[in-house]
């Protein structure tokens, strides 16, 4: 969770009322509320933990209410769980709201953005900040405009493969650690700010990717669509699907993404293999399955042999 002060700083909100305790109120839900029935005193379905937005409609209705009724309504709206109140459209904050907010120690901020647009921006921001998240040891790249998570045991050569892929024109998002969030059932990966643009390569040390390969070789964050799992090749223990007919998936934050296991052996260009693997996956999504076409040809050939 994060507090209303962080939210206000992110959007550059102006302050109508704030105290050292009010600005520490936390967000707990990805929801916002525009008080309607709550202003009439109907609170049966009122969600106290929502951020409250006040726009032209709400202020116009307040003008028709007595001070006593409006004050009582906003005492209920400014509950202890409410993160804060935002006055939109650059409107002046009504005195009754300020009085109730001071009484309940609930922060009130203002924005010049109109209410519907700010509601959409706030929901998008809350979705990212409150999304379920985890961190994975691995690398994240954009390959052929798709987010690809590269995982494998330490020392398998992930960073070296990343260097090859960057030299071939692909983009690095994160090296060594990938912070992943589930935002609206979509995996979003990014790198911790402190290591953004940096890559550790054994034998060389830390490499500044942006200065070495150009600023276009970096990206702050990316959706994650595929996973490449690098394993050490051992013909005695590793059993692989030679035709590629068996789809594998890796589940991250309850979301499955397609996974390809690639064995690493000396002399094998893993970067080229990964490029072909991603291309093959994209072909499958477009409706062409190489493995299926091969099996189809094989069946037709066997049928012709049998009919002769």
Secondary structure by P-SEA (a helix, b strand, c coil): cccaaaaaaaaccccccccccccccccccccccccccccccccccccccbbbbbcaaaaaaaaaccaaaaaaaaaaaaccccccccccccccccaaaaaaaaaabbbbbbbcccaaaaaaaaaaaaaaaacccccccbbbbbcccbbbbbbbcccccaaaaaaaaaaabbbbccccbbbbbbcccbbbbbcccccccccccccccccccccccccccccccccccbbbbbbccccccccccccccbbbbbbccccccbbbbbbbbcccaaaaaaaaaaaaaaaaaacccaaaaaaaaaaaaaaaaaac
